[in-house]
Amino acid sequence: MIESWDNPTGSGAILEAGRATLELLSVVQAELVDQVEVGDRVAGPVRIALEVSDSVETAHALEAGGAELLADPVVTPWSHRNVRLRAPDGMQLTLFTVLDETA
């Protein structure tokens, strides 16, 4: 396990899976992530988050391939630049770029 939390804003855990991680979020935590990224509860029970070097640039490339932008890019309280999209098959994707402390 990389990290876990349980607080009034929600609970969750991040599990290491080789080069990937798996986040398991409580309903309350998932609602918080949706609120931060999109401004409304929009995700289903599964959302894929991918760390990329430039979330905005990658989002533009995915839009050109048929993905739907769900909200403008946001800087999260945890210092990531996130962009939420919906793939043509309906799966929601969060692209995130970890920002340095000066961003």
ABEGO torsion letter per residue (X at the ends): XABBBBBAAEBBBBBBBEABBBBBBBAAAAAAAAAAAAGBBABBABBBBBBBABAAAAAAAAAAAGBBBABBBBBBAAGBBBBBBBBAAGBBBBBBBBBBAAX
